[in-house]
Structure formats: C-alpha cells, structure tokens
C-alpha cells in the first residue's frame, strides 16, 4: 500500500475512534481486539500527532490531515496552551518535557501554516514564560518539568526548544511588525534544503 494511502486510512481511523471531547472510544478499540494503554493526558499522547499532520498537509494538501490537525490545535489551546503562556502540571497533566516540547513547536508550525498570529503569539508567550519551568539557564531540558538540577534529560527537547522556538520568535516578531506577512518564510531548513 502506498504511504499516502496508508496515512489517509490511518487518519480516517483516528477520526472515527477519537474525538476531542471524548478522547479514544475505548470500548470500540477493545471490540476490535486492540489494547488501549492510557497515557498522562492529551499533551503526552494524541497531541503529539499535530506536527506530523501539519507536515503531511503541507506536502499533500490532505483535507483529513488538516481536519485532525485543527481538532488537535483546538483542544490544545482550550485546555493547556493558554494565552498567558504559563506551565502548570495540573493543566498539562504531564511533566514529560519532551511531550510539551513536541506539541508547542507543532502549534507554531500550525500557526505559520495558517498565518494565525494569535496562535503564534500564544506559542511565543509559552516560550517566554512556561518554558522556564522546563529548562535550565543554558537551555538543557530535563526528562521531567520542574525536576531538580540533573543531567538526566533529553537533548531532543533542547533541539526542539531551540529550532522551533527561534522560528516562532522570528515569526511572531514579523507578525507584530508587519501584519499580514507570510510567516512560512521562517520555517527552518530541512536537510534536503541545504
């Protein structure tokens, strides 16, 4: 089966088995013979699909990928990523830094794709405020937010924080200085672009 067809079928299955309000339809999953293993809430689990969905939509213009991405974005900004940009484990439900460091850049990608300045400013507010709970002074991110001084961390968090944070900051600054500007200009280069 071609990759695009597999992606479309997977997204259709997710849209049939998951909703932002209910979450996963566990009885249906179990009736299909699948075991559902709960995780530490939305940001730790389903929300991590957002970035790949945005990339898939950007490449293929898949309507279903965009539909699911917008559902994920809507729940993330309604429950976790509020306008003030603060981080609280109670609201995010997880202290897993990589989950948060994965979802925030994905929200920035979504904002850039849609030229959604309010969303981009919300992401920037988190980078300016909430991210301080998840990294040290030089940008090292421990495994868990608010973990005492430790070398136990994830370098992929640090990479996400730097690359997407830089892009979100540049895009937000451009949006504030030049309303209506095309924010996709600030996407980082992929290895294929070098």
N, C-alpha and C positions, 0 to 999 in steps of 0.2 A: 504494500500500500504506500503510495507517495506521502511524503512528510506533511504536505499541506492538507491532504485529505484526512490524515490521522489527527492533525491539530484541530481541524474543523469538527471532526467527530468527537474528540475529547472535550472541546469547549461546549458542544451541544449537550453532551452527557452531564457536564458540570452544571450547565444552566437548568437541566432537568432534575438534578439531585441536590442543588444548593440554592438558597435564596438569602439575601442579606438579613432578612428578619428572622427566619427560622434557623438558618445555618444548614448543615447537612441533614438530609432525610435519612436518618439512621435506620429506621425500620425497613425502608426500601433497600438500602445498601445491604442490610443483613439478609433480606429476602433474596437478594442476588448472590448470596454466598460470600459477600465481602465483609471483612472485619474493619470496623471504624475505630481508630485509635485517637482519642481526643488529645488536643494539644493545649498550650497555655493561651487560648483565646485567638481572636481573629487576626491580630497583627503577627502572632507567632506562626499562624497556619496559612489560611486561604489568602490573606492579603499579599503574601509573597509572590503570588502569580501576577501581580499588577505589571511589573516591569516587562516580563516576557510577553505579556499580552499587548502592551503598548508597542513593543518592538515588532511583534507579528503584524499588528495593524499597520504600522508604518511601512512595512515591507510589502504586505499583500493586500491591504485595504479590506481585510476580513471584517465584515459587519458584526459578526458574532464575537470576535475578539474585542472590538471596541465596546460592544454592549456589555460584556462581562467586565472589562476594564472600568467602565463608568459605574457599574454597580459596586465594584470594589472601592473605587475612589470615594463614592458617596458614603459608604459605611465608614471608611477610614476617617473622613473629615467630620462625620457626625458623632463618632464615638471617641476617637483617640487624638487625632491631629487637629486640635482646636486652634483658633486664631491667635491666642497668646503665645503659642509655641512651647508651653511647658511640658515636662515629662512627669507623669506620676505612674508608678507601677499598678495602682488600683485601676486607672483608666485604660492603660495599655494592656493590662492583665499579665504582662510578661516583663521580666527583667532581662530577657535574652537580647543582648545588644545587637547581635547580627540581624535578628528579625526586624528590629526597628531601623537599623542602618540600611537594610534592604528596602523596606517599604518607603521610607522618606525620599530616597533618590528616585524611586519609581513614581512617586507623586510629582516630583519635579519633572520627570520625563513626560508625564501626562499633561502637566501644566504647559510645558513647552510645545507639545503636540497640538494642544487646543488653543494656544495663546491665551491661557487662563491666568491672568495676572493676579487675581485674588488668591488662587490656589498657590501660585508661585510665591507670593508674599507670606502665605501661611507656612510653606516649607522653609522659607528663609527665617521666619520667626523661630521655628524649631531649631534650626542650625545656630541661631543666635542665643537661644535660651535653653531648651530642653536637652540639647546635645551635650551641654556642660555636665549633665548627670551621667553621661555615658562614655566620657573620655577624660584623659588627663591633660595637662597643660601643653604637651607636645603632640597630642592627637591620638595617642595609644588608647585603644578601646578594649577594656576587659571583657571577659566572657559574659558577665552579668552587670547590668547597670547598678551603680552605687556599691560596687564591690570594692572593699578596701584595697589600698595600694598593693598591686600584684602584677607580676609579669605574665600571668595566665590570661591570655587574651586571644584575639583573632585579628591577624593582620589584614584579612579581607574587610573587616569593619573599617579599619583605618583607610584602606584604599577607597571604599565606598564613600566614606565621610569626605575625603579629600577631593576625589574626582567629581562626584555629583554635587558636592557642596560648592565647589568652585563654580561649576556650571550654573547652579541655581542662583548663587550670589550675583554672578555676572548678568544673568537673565533678569533677575529682579531689579538690579540697578538700571539696566537698559529700559525695562518696562516703566520704571518710575520717571526716568529722564526723557524717554521717547515713547509716549503712549501709542499703541498700535504697531510697535516694531515687531518684526518677525523674530520670535525668540528661539527658533530652531537653529539659528546661526551658532549658538553657544554649545551645541552638542559636542562632547569630547570626540576626538578622532578615534575610530576603531582601528585595530591592527591592519585592516585592509586599506585604510585611507592613507597610511604613512608612505 
